[in-house]
């Protein structure tokens, strides 16, 4: 990724600014054969992932395509997101335990469980 291109986390700023019903989601997606820490916005049954497309996508198909699971996600209301941006000075990820690396060859939930000795 070119450094001139916004990160997936930065891409959430625009849709979160434009729609009061938008929720910001930071989660792991399975893409190109590995798990990737990612971010997108949701409203109703639509996903806005400006890193993937300028058009909104069907949430069900997005979740199926990228193997999205609620256990691998953190959700923020737009107000929570803007507060975190201001408090933390960056766009995410905010849960450093869940998002321990930018990518993972293994399922992140398995990595976390094995690190915890479970």
C-alpha positions as a Markdown table, in Angstrom:
| # | Residue | x | y | z |
|---|---|---|---|---|
| 1 | Unk | 0.0 | 0.0 | 0.0 |
| 2 | Unk | 1.3 | 3.4 | -0.9 |
| 3 | Unk | 1.7 | 5.7 | 2.1 |
| 4 | Unk | -0.2 | 8.3 | 0.1 |
| 5 | Unk | -3.3 | 6.0 | 0.2 |
| 6 | Unk | -5.3 | 6.2 | 3.4 |
| 7 | Unk | -5.4 | 3.2 | 5.7 |
| 8 | Unk | -8.6 | 1.2 | 6.1 |
| 9 | Unk | -8.9 | 2.9 | 9.5 |
| 10 | Unk | -8.6 | 6.4 | 8.0 |
| 11 | Unk | -11.1 | 5.5 | 5.3 |
| 12 | Unk | -13.8 | 5.3 | 8.0 |
| 13 | Unk | -13.7 | 9.0 | 8.7 |
| 14 | Unk | -15.7 | 10.0 | 5.7 |
| 15 | Unk | -18.7 | 7.6 | 6.0 |
| 16 | Unk | -18.8 | 8.1 | 9.8 |
| 17 | Unk | -18.9 | 11.9 | 9.2 |
| 18 | Unk | -21.7 | 11.8 | 6.6 |
| 19 | Unk | -24.2 | 9.4 | 8.2 |
| 20 | Unk | -25.4 | 9.6 | 11.8 |
| 21 | Unk | -26.5 | 6.0 | 11.8 |
| 22 | Unk | -23.1 | 4.7 | 10.7 |
| 23 | Unk | -21.2 | 2.3 | 12.9 |
| 24 | Unk | -17.4 | 1.9 | 12.6 |
| 25 | Unk | -16.2 | -1.7 | 12.7 |
| 26 | Unk | -12.6 | -2.7 | 13.3 |
| 27 | Unk | -12.1 | -6.4 | 12.6 |
| 28 | Unk | -10.1 | -9.2 | 11.1 |
| 29 | Unk | -10.9 | -10.2 | 7.6 |
| 30 | Unk | -9.6 | -13.2 | 5.6 |
| 31 | Unk | -8.0 | -11.8 | 2.4 |
| 32 | Unk | -5.4 | -13.1 | 0.0 |
| 33 | Unk | -4.8 | -16.2 | 2.1 |
| 34 | Unk | -4.2 | -14.5 | 5.5 |
| 35 | Unk | -6.0 | -12.7 | 8.2 |
| 36 | Unk | -5.8 | -8.9 | 8.0 |
| 37 | Unk | -6.6 | -6.3 | 10.6 |
| 38 | Unk | -9.1 | -4.0 | 8.8 |
| 39 | Unk | -11.8 | -1.4 | 9.3 |
| 40 | Unk | -15.1 | -0.6 | 7.6 |
| 41 | Unk | -18.4 | 1.2 | 8.3 |
| 42 | Unk | -21.9 | -0.3 | 8.5 |
| 43 | Unk | -25.4 | 1.1 | 8.3 |
| 44 | Unk | -28.5 | -1.1 | 8.2 |
| 45 | Unk | -27.5 | -4.1 | 6.0 |
| 46 | Unk | -24.8 | -2.3 | 4.0 |
| 47 | Unk | -21.0 | -2.1 | 4.4 |
| 48 | Unk | -19.0 | 0.9 | 3.3 |
| 49 | Unk | -15.3 | -0.2 | 2.8 |
| 50 | Unk | -13.7 | 2.6 | 0.8 |
| 51 | Unk | -10.5 | 0.6 | 0.5 |
| 52 | Unk | -12.4 | -2.0 | -1.5 |
| 53 | Unk | -15.0 | 0.0 | -3.4 |
| 54 | Unk | -16.6 | 3.4 | -3.6 |
| 55 | Unk | -20.0 | 1.7 | -3.5 |
| 56 | Unk | -21.7 | 0.2 | -0.5 |
| 57 | Unk | -21.8 | -3.5 | -0.4 |
| 58 | Unk | -24.3 | -6.1 | 1.0 |
| 59 | Unk | -23.3 | -6.9 | 4.6 |
| 60 | Unk | -24.2 | -10.6 | 4.3 |
| 61 | Unk | -22.0 | -11.1 | 1.2 |
| 62 | Unk | -19.2 | -9.0 | 2.7 |
| 63 | Unk | -19.2 | -11.1 | 5.9 |
| 64 | Unk | -19.3 | -14.3 | 3.8 |
| 65 | Unk | -16.5 | -13.2 | 1.4 |
| 66 | Unk | -14.1 | -12.0 | 4.2 |
| 67 | Unk | -15.1 | -14.5 | 6.9 |
| 68 | Unk | -16.1 | -11.7 | 9.3 |
| 69 | Unk | -17.1 | -13.0 | 12.8 |
| 70 | Unk | -18.3 | -10.8 | 15.6 |
| 71 | Unk | -15.7 | -12.3 | 18.0 |
| 72 | Unk | -13.0 | -10.9 | 15.7 |
| 73 | Unk | -14.6 | -7.4 | 15.6 |
| 74 | Unk | -14.9 | -4.2 | 17.7 |
| 75 | Unk | -17.8 | -1.9 | 17.0 |
| 76 | Unk | -17.9 | 1.9 | 17.7 |
| 77 | Unk | -20.7 | 4.4 | 17.3 |
| 78 | Unk | -19.6 | 7.4 | 15.3 |
| 79 | Unk | -19.4 | 9.4 | 18.5 |
| 80 | Unk | -17.2 | 6.8 | 20.2 |
| 81 | Unk | -15.0 | 6.6 | 17.1 |
| 82 | Unk | -14.5 | 10.4 | 16.9 |
| 83 | Unk | -13.8 | 10.5 | 20.6 |
| 84 | Unk | -11.2 | 7.8 | 20.3 |
| 85 | Unk | -9.6 | 9.6 | 17.3 |
| 86 | Unk | -9.3 | 12.7 | 19.4 |
| 87 | Unk | -8.1 | 11.0 | 22.6 |
| 88 | Unk | -5.7 | 8.5 | 20.9 |
| 89 | Unk | -4.5 | 10.7 | 18.1 |
| 90 | Unk | -5.0 | 8.0 | 15.4 |
| 91 | Unk | -7.8 | 6.2 | 13.6 |
| 92 | Unk | -7.1 | 2.7 | 15.0 |
| 93 | Unk | -7.0 | 0.0 | 15.8 |
| 94 | Unk | -7.8 | 0.7 | 19.4 |
| 95 | Unk | -8.0 | -2.8 | 20.9 |
| 96 | Unk | -4.3 | -3.8 | 20.9 |
| 97 | Unk | -5.0 | -7.2 | 22.4 |
| 98 | Unk | -7.4 | -8.2 | 19.6 |
| 99 | Unk | -5.4 | -6.5 | 16.9 |
| 100 | Unk | -1.9 | -7.7 | 18.0 |
| 101 | Unk | -0.4 | -7.4 | 14.5 |
| 102 | Unk | -1.4 | -6.0 | 11.0 |
| 103 | Unk | -1.7 | -9.6 | 9.6 |
| 104 | Unk | -1.8 | -13.1 | 10.9 |
| 105 | Unk | -1.3 | -16.5 | 9.2 |
| 106 | Unk | -3.4 | -18.2 | 11.9 |
| 107 | Unk | -6.9 | -17.3 | 13.0 |
| 108 | Unk | -6.4 | -14.4 | 15.4 |
| 109 | Unk | -8.7 | -15.9 | 18.0 |
| 110 | Unk | -6.5 | -19.1 | 18.1 |
| 111 | Unk | -3.4 | -16.9 | 18.4 |
| 112 | Unk | -4.9 | -15.0 | 21.3 |
| 113 | Unk | -6.1 | -18.2 | 23.0 |
| 114 | Unk | -2.7 | -19.9 | 22.7 |
| 115 | Unk | -0.9 | -16.8 | 24.0 |
| 116 | Unk | -3.2 | -16.8 | 27.1 |
| 117 | Unk | -2.3 | -20.4 | 27.8 |
| 118 | Unk | -5.8 | -21.7 | 27.2 |
